[in-house]
Amino acid sequence: MKLVRYGDIHRERPGLIDDDGRLRDLTLMVDDLGSEHLGPTSLQRIRSADWSALPLVDGEPRLGCPVRNVGKFIAIGLNYSDHAEETNLPIPVEPIVFMKASTCIQGPNDPVMLPRGSVKTDWEVELGVVIGTRARYVAESDALSHVAGYCVINDVSEREYQLERGPQWDKGKGCDTFGPIGPWLVTCDEIKDPQNLNMWLDVNGERMQTGSTRTMIFGVAKLVSYVSEFMTLMPGDIITTGTPPGVGSAKVPPRFLREGDLICLGIEKLGQQVQTVIPFKR
């Protein structure tokens, strides 16, 4: 299934994309798509319903983050072998874990705002993993059973804040609008192998990133298992799993986002995002 939340900011409604690609309203079944709706029982109830009885939604409404009130937004750094190569950094022995602020989360096509004084805002197309059931010290062999589904994420990053203002990455990762998520939450029944998905990102029509989850150093199952050793993963938590090569900071010369740039990105089977870069505003 492809589950969505649509409508104005803070007033989103739950929906799904039917087999003909049409948006249908889900409020006859659920009041929203939050943590309580991501477990296997709830998802199966939606999956087995008569979708033709659900109202069609007219037009092309704004799409929000497909999960309401994300609890933890966990990120993995330097997790693609070809990205590590382009940055001239060694392959990590263990996953690099940091946090993105929940306040940076937004819809997939909402504008990306440059932070005040930013000079090195960068792009990163990433596979997002949405947790469906509580995970604590789970084995790698059982980890995927705790996943509700997958989504596209743009892990927008301000490199000066991230790398030049102390050793903690979080400062450059959690600025407002730095976490576009969606367009859909695609449930696991549609993604048989999360380690075989092509991904891409363009800026102003120029291809910047071309990659595949095949080159991830630590796969989804390993990451869910690993992170669950250090924190309990709860339904609605999201792990964003790293980016393939082609980020602006690794280009020669480096290239960063400017006001008016258009970012388009997507992952096979998971849809695409489109964002316009806007200046800082309060």
C-alpha positions in Angstrom: 0.0 0.0 0.0 0.9 3.6 -0.5 -0.4 5.6 2.5 -0.4 9.4 2.5 -1.5 12.4 4.6 -2.9 15.3 2.5 -4.1 18.8 3.1 -3.0 22.0 4.6 -0.2 22.1 7.2 -1.4 20.9 10.6 -4.7 19.9 9.1 -3.7 16.8 7.1 -6.1 13.9 6.5 -5.2 10.3 6.0 -5.4 8.8 2.5 -4.1 6.0 0.3 -3.2 5.7 -3.4 -5.3 3.1 -5.0 -4.3 0.6 -7.7 -5.2 3.1 -10.4 -3.0 5.8 -8.8 -5.9 7.8 -7.5 -5.9 9.4 -4.0 -8.7 8.2 -1.7 -9.7 9.5 1.7 -9.2 7.1 4.6 -11.0 9.0 7.4 -13.9 6.4 7.2 -11.3 3.9 8.6 -8.7 5.9 10.6 -8.6 9.5 12.0 -5.0 9.9 10.9 -1.9 7.9 10.2 0.0 7.9 13.5 2.0 5.4 15.5 -1.2 3.5 16.5 -1.9 2.8 12.8 1.4 1.3 11.8 1.3 -2.1 13.3 0.6 -5.2 11.2 -3.0 -5.6 12.5 -3.9 -2.0 11.6 -2.2 -2.1 8.2 -3.9 -5.4 7.3 -7.3 -3.9 8.2 -6.7 -1.1 5.7 -5.2 -3.5 3.1 -8.2 -5.8 3.1 -10.8 -3.1 3.0 -12.9 -2.3 -0.1 -11.0 0.6 -1.4 -13.6 1.4 -4.0 -15.9 2.4 -1.2 -13.4 5.1 0.0 -14.1 8.7 -1.3 -11.9 9.9 -4.1 -10.1 13.2 -3.5 -10.4 15.9 -6.1 -7.5 17.9 -7.5 -3.9 17.7 -6.4 -3.8 18.6 -2.7 -0.6 19.3 -0.8 1.0 16.2 0.7 2.3 16.2 4.2 4.7 13.8 6.0 3.0 10.4 5.7 3.4 9.8 9.4 1.8 12.0 12.1 3.9 13.2 15.0 7.1 11.3 14.3 8.7 10.5 17.6 12.4 10.0 16.8 14.0 11.1 13.5 17.3 9.0 13.5 19.9 9.4 10.8 22.8 7.3 9.6 25.9 9.0 8.2 28.4 7.8 5.6 26.5 4.6 4.9 27.2 4.1 1.2 30.6 2.8 0.0 30.6 4.9 -3.1 29.8 8.1 -1.0 32.6 7.3 1.4 34.9 7.0 -1.5 33.9 10.4 -3.0 34.5 12.1 0.4 37.9 10.3 0.9 36.7 9.0 4.2 37.3 5.4 5.6 34.5 2.9 5.6 32.9 3.1 9.1 33.4 0.0 11.3 30.0 0.7 12.9 27.0 2.8 11.8 27.4 6.5 12.4 24.2 7.6 14.3 22.9 11.1 14.8 19.5 12.7 15.2 17.6 15.1 13.1 15.2 17.4 14.9 11.5 16.5 14.6 10.8 20.2 13.9 12.6 19.9 10.6 10.0 17.4 9.2 7.8 18.6 6.4 5.9 17.4 3.4 7.7 16.1 0.4 7.0 19.1 -1.8 7.1 21.9 0.7 9.9 24.6 0.1 13.3 24.1 1.6 14.4 27.2 3.5 18.0 28.3 3.8 19.0 28.9 7.4 19.9 32.4 8.4 23.5 33.1 7.1 23.8 29.7 5.4 26.5 29.3 2.7 26.7 25.5 2.5 23.3 24.0 2.4 23.4 20.6 0.6 21.1 17.8 -0.6 21.0 14.1 0.1 18.5 11.6 -1.3 17.9 8.8 1.3 15.8 5.8 2.0 13.6 6.2 5.0 12.6 3.3 7.2 9.4 3.7 9.2 9.1 1.6 12.4 5.8 -0.2 12.9 6.3 -2.2 16.1 8.4 -1.6 19.2 12.0 -2.8 18.7 14.5 -3.2 21.6 17.6 -5.4 21.2 16.1 -7.1 18.1 18.2 -9.6 16.2 19.1 -8.7 12.6 17.2 -11.7 11.4 14.0 -10.4 13.0 14.6 -6.7 12.4 12.5 -6.2 9.2 9.4 -7.6 11.0 9.4 -4.3 13.0 9.3 -2.2 9.9 6.0 -0.7 8.7 7.3 0.5 5.4 9.7 2.9 3.5 9.7 6.4 2.1 11.8 9.0 0.3 13.7 11.5 2.5 15.8 14.5 1.5 18.4 14.8 4.4 19.1 18.5 3.8 22.3 19.5 5.5 24.1 22.7 6.2 27.8 21.6 5.9 29.3 24.6 7.7 27.1 24.0 10.7 27.6 20.3 10.5 31.4 20.1 10.0 33.0 23.4 10.9 31.2 24.4 14.1 32.2 21.6 16.4 32.2 17.8 16.3 28.4 17.2 16.6 26.6 16.8 13.2 23.1 17.6 14.6 23.5 21.4 14.3 23.7 21.1 10.5 20.9 18.5 10.1 17.9 19.8 12.1 17.2 23.2 10.7 13.6 24.0 9.9 12.5 22.4 6.6 15.6 20.1 6.5 13.5 16.9 6.6 11.1 16.5 3.6 9.5 13.0 3.9 7.2 11.3 1.4 5.3 11.4 -0.8 4.0 8.1 0.5 4.7 5.5 3.2 5.0 2.3 1.0 4.3 -0.8 3.1 6.7 -3.7 3.2 4.5 -6.0 1.1 5.4 -3.7 -1.9 9.1 -3.6 -1.2 10.4 -7.2 -1.1 14.1 -6.1 -1.1 15.0 -2.7 0.3 18.6 -3.3 -0.7 17.8 -3.2 -4.4 16.3 0.3 -5.0 17.6 2.8 -7.5 17.7 6.4 -6.4 18.4 9.9 -7.9 18.4 13.6 -7.3 18.5 16.6 -9.7 19.1 20.3 -9.0 17.7 22.6 -11.7 17.3 19.7 -14.0 20.9 18.6 -13.7 21.5 15.1 -12.3 23.6 15.3 -9.2 23.0 11.9 -7.5 22.6 8.5 -9.1 22.8 5.5 -6.8 21.3 2.4 -5.4 20.6 0.9 -1.9 22.8 -2.0 -3.1 25.9 0.0 -2.1 24.8 0.6 1.5 27.5 -0.4 3.9 24.9 -1.4 6.6 21.6 -2.6 5.3 18.2 -1.9 6.7 18.0 -5.0 8.9 21.4 -4.3 10.4 20.5 -0.7 11.1 17.2 -1.4 12.8 19.0 -4.1 14.9 22.0 -1.9 15.7 20.0 1.2 16.6 17.7 -0.8 18.8 20.7 -1.6 21.0 21.0 2.0 22.0 17.4 3.2 22.1 14.0 1.6 22.0 12.5 2.1 18.6 8.8 2.9 18.7 6.0 2.9 16.1 6.3 6.0 14.0 10.0 6.5 14.5 11.9 7.0 11.3 15.5 6.1 10.4 17.0 7.8 7.4 19.8 5.5 6.1 22.4 7.5 4.3 23.0 8.8 0.8 24.8 7.7 -2.4 27.5 9.8 -4.1 26.8 13.2 -5.7 26.4 15.5 -2.8 27.3 19.2 -3.4 30.1 19.3 -0.8 32.0 16.5 -2.7 31.9 18.2 -6.1 34.9 20.0 -7.5 34.4 22.8 -6.9 31.8 22.3 -4.2 28.2 23.3 -5.1 25.6 24.3 -2.7 21.9 25.3 -2.8 20.9 28.9 -3.5 17.6 30.7 -3.4 15.4 29.7 -6.4 17.0 26.3 -7.0 14.6 23.4 -7.8 15.4 20.0 -6.2 13.8 16.9 -7.6 14.6 13.5 -6.1 13.1 10.0 -6.0 13.6 6.3 -5.2 12.3 3.4 -7.2 8.8 2.3 -6.1 8.7 5.0 -3.5 7.8 8.1 -5.5 9.5 11.5 -5.9 9.8 14.9 -4.2 10.1 18.4 -5.7 11.2 21.4 -3.6 12.0 25.0 -4.3 14.7 26.6 -2.2 13.6 29.8 -0.5 15.5 32.4 1.6 15.3 32.5 5.4 12.2 33.9 7.0 10.9 34.0 10.5 
